[in-house]
């Protein structure tokens, strides 16, 4: 299903857009907002919902270099996602680039529109295409950074989005007892309670404190603390969330307060503001996404990915459930992995939670379901079927060899110049099969 019927028609700027592949398609714009719908999923049928790759949007000035405007990597659920990018007053070419990351899948684009005026600030930011309107204030500075080889600046070894040293994040050096403020652009009113989700990492001997504020503009600026984090164990990305609600325009502020630890830092990545209430801890009904559960993107550990869908999706694999456990209907969502496509021995798909606090005793419950004619809940049936298929192939090969041998022998016997059958030596003598040799 396409997305066109679900989108209101927008009045566009005076511009022309054509499909771009190589030269062509130039656009003249004056501060416009480009809106696109994207759908990134793996191929169906015998293939698992894998990481379909990366979709990039570049601008290219006449004869100049390409500039990355927007990027998205991996699968984001079986649905369309609206993305917006603000375009400035210059003559340039827009280029969509789809990259395959070693997996089979598809990436779809629909309903490209260009509207007058700037776009609203993005509510999701991976920092892969820039700072998303965030700016640094204070005596200490946040920096857009990635941990390239031989880099000596304190910071995470990899980002959270790509889980790679080439991925970007925002980081601040907290080895001095100074504060650094990361401030967002202005967001519109948020009268109903929503949720701020982000990932953070603290490192070094004493990294300090991360404080999150909402600054609401209701005639006078009013800053409200919504989250405070300190004492987090260093060296890994952790999930942070806080409830948000604002009757007027507001900004998001993240303040890092240094504590003077040697080579200490605080980093943030994958900031997401949504209109739904926060989930507690790792609890998740998957109706609005995978919550704080994430896929591992390290090839040596994880070779397949879990994906998110609902039972009503027309292009989901046929082996997936048509109803979820929470709502008990086709409109309900769940996460799944198609184990039938994991043909390589040792293949795995990891879905990991955030770090959980220490507890004297907790009960972890979940609902699971396994479907398919050749996969069962008990036993290593995958290896059994592999053996059965191997035996069948071996038998077929032996039958083929036998038939070819018989045909060859018949051709040899019927060839001219060979002796007649009466002259051939083909006898046996004194063949005895005796069950009791003592009687011989």
N, C-alpha and C positions, 0 to 999 in steps of 0.2 A: 504494500500500500504506500502511495506517495503522501506527501505532507501538504500538498497544495490546497486541498479542500478544507484544511483546518486553519489556514492563515488568512487574516484580513488583508485586503489589497492596500498597499502603502503607496503614497505618491512619491515618485522618485525624483532625484535631481536630474538636470539635463545631462544625461550621460548615455553611453552605449556600452553594453557588455556583450562579448562574444566568447565562445569557448576558446580557451587558451591552451595551446600546445606548441611551443616554439614562438616564432615571431607572430605579430598581429595584435589585435584587441587592445587599443589604447583608450584610456578613460581620462576625461578632464573633469575634476571635481572641486567643489568649494565647501570644505568642512561638512562632509556627509557621513552618514552612518550606514555601513553595509551590514545587512542581516542575511544569514544563511542558516539552513537546517542541515544537520549532518547526522548520519546513521552509520556507525562503525561496528560491524559484526563479522564473525567468521562465516565461512561457507557452511551450508547445511548438508544434509544427507549423511554420508559416511564420515564427515569431518566433524571434529569437536569445535565448539565455540572457542577458537584460539585468539591470541592477540592478533588482530587483523593488520596491525602496522601503525603507521603514523600519517596524519593528514596535516600538511602545512599550507599556510597562506602567505605568499610573499608579495611585496611590491617591488617593482623594478623601474628605476628611472631610466630615461632614454640614454642608452649607452653606458649606464652605471651598474653598480652591484645590486644584488637582490637584498632586500631587508625583510626579515621575518616579522610578520604582523600578528600571527596567531598560530598555535600548534596544538595538536591533541594526539595522544598516544594510547593505544590499548582499547579494549572494548569498554563501553560505558552503558551496557544494558540494551535490551531489545526495544528501543524506542528512538524517536527523533529528538535531537537537541538543538535548541536555537542558540546561535552564537552571533555576537556583534563586534564590529571593529570600526573605530573612528578613522576616517580618511581625511587627509589634509589637502590644501589647495595646491596641487602640483600635477604635472602630467607624468603619468607612469602606467605601467602595465601591472595587472593583477594576475598572479599565477597560483593555481592550486597544484600542490605536489603530493602524490600518494606514494608512500614508501612501504615496501614489504619488509617485515622484520623477521623473515624466516618462517612464516606461518601462512596458512591458506585462509583467506577470508574475503570480505568485501567492505568497501567504503562507499557510501552513497551521499550525494549532495542534492538538495532541492530548494526551491523558492529563494533564489538570490534576489534581494531587493536593495536599493540604495535610496535612503531617505535624507531629507534636509536636516542639518543640525548634528551635533555630536551625540554619540551613543551614551547611554547611562553607564556608570562605572560597572565593570564586570563583577559578578558575585562569586566567581570561581577563578582562582589564580594559581597557576603552577610555577610562575616566574620563568618559564622556558622561553617566552617571547618578550620579556621585559618585566617592569615593575608593576604593571597593571594600575598605574596611577598612585601607587604608594610612594611616599617621599620621606626622607630621613630628616629629623630635627634634633637639636641638642648639641652639647659639646662633644659627644661621641657619635659616630655615624654607623648606620646600617648600610651594608653593601650587598649588591646583587653579585652572587659569587658561584663558582663551581670549582671543585677540587681537582684541578689538572695535576698530572704527575710532576713531582718535584716542587710542588707549591708549599711554601713554608708558612702561609698564613693559617692561624688557628681556625678550625671549622670541621664539619662532618666530612667523612671520607667519601660519601655519596649522598645524592639528594633522595627525597622520598618518592617523587613522581616516577622517575625512570629507574631508580635504584642503581644509579651509575655515576661514576666520577664525572661524566660529561653533563649531568643534570644540574639545574640551577636552583638556588635557594637564597633567602635573605639571611645574613649573618652579621653579628656585631661582636667585636673583641671586648670582653668584659674583664680583662686583666687589670684594668685601672678602675678605681672606684668612681666611675662616671656613669651617667645615664644616657640612653639613646632612645629617641621616640620615633616610631614608624607610624606614619599617619596616612590614612586612605583618602580617596576622593570623597565627595559628598554623596551619600546615598539618600534615596527618597524615603518618605515616612514608612514605618513598619509597625502599624497599629496592632496587629495580632502577633502573638509570641512566636518567634522563630528561633533558629539555632545557628550559632557560629561554630564551625568545625575547622580545625587546622592541625597541623603536625609540627612538633617542635623537638629540638635536640639541644641538650646542655652538655658541655664538655669542659675538661680541666679540673683542677683541684677544688676550686670554689667558684662556680660560674655566676652566682648571684641569683636574681629574682626576675621573673617575667610577669608583668602586670598588664592586663587587658582592660581597656576602658571603652565606653560609648560616650561620645560627646554630642549631645543633642542641642540643636539650635532652636530654642523656643523664645526668641526675643533676646535672650542672653545665653551664652554658651554654658552648658552644665555638663561636667564630666562625671561619669559614674563608673566605679570599678565593678567589673562583672566576673573577673577571674584573676587569681594570683597563684603562681607556680614557683616553687623553690625546692631545693633539695632533691631534684630528680636524679636518678642514677644516670651517669654519663654514658655516651657512646652509642645510643640507639634512638631512633625516632619514636616519639610517643604522641598519642592522640590527645588533643585538648578540645573542649567544647564548653559553650556558655550560652545561656538563654539571652535573646535580644528582643527588645521591644521599644519602639520610638514613635511618638505621635507626630513628630516633625522631622525635618531633614537632620541627618546625623553623620558622624564620622566614626571610624574604627581606629583606635590608638593602641599600639603595642609598645610598652616601655620596658626596656632592659636596663636593670640597675646592677652595675658591676660590683663585685665583692673583692676584687684584687687578687684572685687566684692566678697562678702561673699558667699561661697559655690557655686561659679559659674563654669560653664563647657561649652565645645563645643563638640558635638558628631557627627559622620558621619556614614552612613550605606548605603548599596545597591548602590555601585558605578558601573556605567555601561558606557562603551565607545562604541559607535556605529559609523557606517560609513554614517549615514544620517544626514541631517541638522536638527537643533533644531526646535521644535515647539514653537510658542509664547504662553505664558500664558497657559490657559486651552484649547486652540484651538487644535483640533485633528481630523484627517480624518481616523485614525485607520489603515492606510495602513501598517505601520511598527510596530504596537503594540499599547497599550493603553495609550501611552504618560505618562503624570503625573497622570492619573486617576488610582486609586487603589481600590481593594476590602477591605472591613472591615473584619477582622478575629477574631472578638470578639463574641463568641457564644450567649451571652445574647442579642446582638443587631442584628447580621447578621447570618442567618442560611444557606443561599445559596450564591453562587458566580456567578458573571458575567464572561463570557468567551469570547475569541477572536477567530474568524474564518473567512473563506471566503466562497463564494457560490459554489466554485468548490470542496470543501472537500467532499469526498465520505462517510465519516463516521460521518457527522454532523447529528443532529436530523432533521427529515423530515419536522418539522414545521418551521424551520429557513428559512429566505429568500435565494433565489438562486442568487440574485444580491444585490450589495450594493448601497447606494445612491450617493456616491462620484464618482465612475467610471461608475456606471450603468452596471456592468458586473459581471460575476461569479468569476472573479479574484480579485474583490474588497473585502476589509475586513470591519468588523464591530464587535461590542460587542453585546452580547445577554444574556438573561437568560430565561430558559424554565419555565415559570410560571405554566405550566401544572403539573409539578412535585412538586410544593409547596403545598402539601396536608394539612399540619398542619395550623390551623387557627393562624394568626399572623406571619406566616413565611415572611421573608423579605430578599432582596438582595441589599446591598448598594454598589454603585460605587461612590466614593467621589473624588473631585478635590483637588488640592493644595489650600492653603490659597491665596485668591485674594487680591490685594491692594485696598485701599479705592478709591472710584470713585464718581464723581458728577452725573453720569448717564451713564449706559452701556446697550447694547442690547445683550442678550444671546439667540442664536438661535441653534436649533438642529433638526435633522430628526429622526423620530421614526416610528416604524411599529409594529403592533400586529397581529399575525397570529395564527389560530387554530379555530376549530369549536366551542369550548366552552369558548372562551375568546374574549371579546369585549372591545373597547376603553371606552365605557360609561357604568356606572352602575356597581354594585357589583355582576357581573354575577356568580362569584365563589360561593357565598352563595346561590344564586338561584338554581344552579345546585346541590349543596349539599342537599337542601331541596327536590328537585325533586327525587334525588336518594334515599334519606331516605324514602320518601313516597312509592316509588316503592318497596323497600325492605320490608316495613311494610305490604303492600298489599300482597306480595308473602308469607310472614309469616302467615298472616291470612288465605289465601287460603290453605296453607299446614295444618294448625291446623284444619280447617273445614273438609278437606278430611280425615285426621286421625280420627276425631271424628265420621264421617259417617262410616268409616270402623270399628271402635270399636263398634258402636251401632249395626251394622249389625252382627257382631260376637256374641254380647251378646244375640240378639234376636234368633239366630240360635243355641245357646248352649243348650244341653239336661238338663232336670231337672227343667227348668223354666216354669212357668204357661203359658197356651195357651193364645193367644191374646184375646180370647173371655172373659177370666176371669179377664183381666186387666182393671183398672179404667182409662179411658182416655177420659172423656167427659167434656163438658162445658155447662153451663146453663145460659139463660137470658143474653146473650151478646148483648148489645145494643150500637149502635153508633148513637147518636141523635144530629142533628145539631141545633134543637130548643127545649130545655128541657121544655118550657112553655106549649107545646102541650101534654105532657105525662099525 
